[in-house]
């Protein structure tokens, strides 16, 4: 069964917005035209794609089954169009990459500079987020390449190479903290107040796992935030301790605003991998970036 770009955009817009009015604006169509497109699709399928109700529209079982394929088809159409335009010089090409904070701020700038020197006309879109959010973004085709530590297994995602980059989580405090120059041990640190990412996040899991492996109890967590910048700022203006990848606090360490508290039990090294979707095409500039980050 054939689909065209207009039908796919209309169908996906209704699925995601839940109403013809909102979908018409997203698909850049009039509401009557959008309604006709959906009705034509339903006649071809021989099944309703949506349930109509007082609050809008929701996909039927048939519509739900079609949705992931519609997204894939539309994505591949757009990728094909962009690839052809790139080859003929009518498009700059786009690299859509997602990365955790330390990679985005420490490794990627150099890799991107190298990529731009090789392909000066491309455009880069960067998503900096947690590994869980990056996994969702890759599955949903918001990005084409993700650089992260070990991601959980997923049927639609595969590792395509190890990056030539590592970092490590370390304990740090304000340069004015009473323990800044005291060379404390693990037990002394665990009596302090801490800033930490929320429960369920990867850093929190890694931290608590180290504590439990050392046979200790998780210390008091006074403030929780998923924002590295906020966590650093709170540590610098308090007597609480933080735990972050070393690259994220490099500027504060070099400016002597922060100090490392080197406790071997709380150092966690990380390796990084590149991930892509198992199905679908990969833009040429993205493949070029993959070569740079896995071969450098």
Protein Blocks (a to p, Z undefined) as FASTA:
>chain_A
ZZdfklmmmmmmmmmnopaklmmmmnopafklmmmmmmmmmmmnopafbdcdfklccddf
klmmmmmmmmmmmmmmmmmmmmmmmmnopagbjadddddfklmmmmmmmmmmmmmmmmmm
bccddddddfklmmmmmmnopafbdcdddddddfkbccfbdcdbdddddddddfkbfklm
nopafklmmmpccddddehiaklmmmmmmmmmnopacdddfbdcfbfklmmmmmmmccbd
cdddfklmmmmmmnopaccdddfklcccddddddddfbdcddfklmmmmmmmmmZZ
